[in-house]
């Protein structure tokens, strides 16, 4: 005997009614947007091709930058936000009243490894500060639900408030004039093999709204929902009038959207939609008005000192050219004033004396304090002691990432795959038992810039391995720990991130090393010769866009964001990977303050995303600036003023006049 429906299972079904309008609740939208909504409207709101087309329309009209701040208002299950994130937009916010749909959006956001800011909330009272967004989009028939047009005005007034001066609103809403004359009074259709929906429609008494009744039925279980809703019908004239009333300007109507259901179903309110943009002309609010110019000190390596990482152990013409390229690029950036310091002997005194005039330090000293690689973390440590904000990794982050074995352990803790490897510590003898198969690659455990990694580091037998180990010890000292790692045959991949964890990490296009011009007798590595020796065969290696499946790219992006957060990276970082013989990505190392030069890996990734060198530097600066400003506002950074008299009492060394 089958179980009958309990009273709690039964959906109330009204039968024929004389007036649809009398059954519409004022807040019908609180309950309607649930799983049934995704069933009945899925032919349009769950069709990826339609979503992509709608975002094509938006981006072609607005032409936003990848780092612009965009609010997807009334975002539903986040389909437009997710599509923007897939296209490389990094600062995406979504808000919707439906708890069910926002929960779905968050789940999809996590599954795809994005960092979209998603909130449940009321569009009439936005939970954002004034002058926050460059663009607001309201897409796919998500405007005009309220019983009174006054509430629609509140939505637009809030949009105006949270848009920046010069920001834009894009509305995609039903063409009211068309629907008023072309709505379908009755229709029914199969949703799938188990569900069908019947609809009735009529105009409201004042002809301003279209009333819809929807009866959703399961073939075995009967009526699942009997629901009523109403949407305001805006003509272009009325829409322009309400936008003007809410102080928007430059109101422009674009080509309408004509929706076609792939299931050949009734598109209803989505059939023909108006697309309109409107601009915000206003002054910055007092609380959000940006400071005209920020004073940034750019901290570099010291060209007066030796640098054992460089081939000739000194700064050469290429280094000075790179620094000049940096200065030229920074000179084009508005809103910042740059001063440069590279004299490490007087660094502490200079910073102490100038600290009250420095908004933050752009720490580009990847050579280390006094050009000593082991003292790279001393630069941020000095800045921490002086309470001067700075870009990039903290001392702890740099210490973690300088130790390749430690990074391997953290990656394993996060279930991120790494190559097989083992350590040889100072004093260890070779080898009682060799734990991995040849070929292997020999690396100093501590270090970066590929120091100590050459073509001779790839070993195919025990003799070459012994020679490689002795070579590393000769270069780096007998007290060096050495990492012996399986040499992976697959693609050499780099992933770059600009931004900050967890909410604004922008993953740059991934690159791989093209070894096609390398002589077949040489191992395929991007080591010291590739980076420092222009006469080497390795100088022919080029970085090209990585050809990877979407699944692999999502996996890499998600893993890199995990590592970025766990290791405490800030503002920008680069992650190096290699694919094994099965195509599985395995982490090689993490670079928290990666190379910033005009022709480096990070700049190459940015170029693929159509971001110029100066544009890349801007985004690093803005990421740091935003992070620092938030910390200062929350009280976690304090930069107290220090007078010259206090300086003289505190320091026994002369100060700069």
Buried (B, 14 or more C-beta within 10 A) or exposed (E): EEEEEEEEEEBEEEEEEEEBBEBBBEEBBEBBBBEBBBBBBBBBBEBEEBBBBBBEBBBEBBEBBBBBBBBBBBBBBBBBBBBBBBEBBBBBBBBBBBEBBBEBBBEBBEEBBBBBBBBBBBBBEBEBEBBBBBBBBBBBBBBBBBBEBEBBBBBBBBBBBBBBBEBBBBBBBBBBBBBBEEBEEEBEBEBEEEBBBBBBBBBBEEEBBBBBBBBBBBEEEEBBBBBBBBBBBBBBEBBBEBBEEBEBEEBEEBEBBEBEBEEEBBBBBBBBBBBBBBBBEBEEEEEEEEEEEBBBBBBBBBBEBEBEBBBEEBBEEBBEEBBEBBEEBBEEBEBBEBBBBBBBEEBBBBBBBBBEEBBBBBBBBBBBBBBBBEBBBBBBBBBEEBEBBBBBBBBEBBBBBBBBBBBBEBBEEBEBBBBBBBBBEEEEEEBEEEEBEBBBBBBBBBBBBBBBBBBBBBBEEEEBBBEBBEBBBEBBEEEBBBBBBBBBEBBBBBBBBBBBBEEBBBBBBBBBBBBEEBEEEBBBBBBBBBBBBEEBBBBEBEBEEBEBEEEBBBBBBBBBBBBBBBBBBBBBBBBBBBBBEEEBBBBBBBBBBBBBBBBBBBBBBBBBBEBBBBBBBBBBBBBBBBBBBEEBEEEEBEBEEBEEEEBEEEEEEEBEE
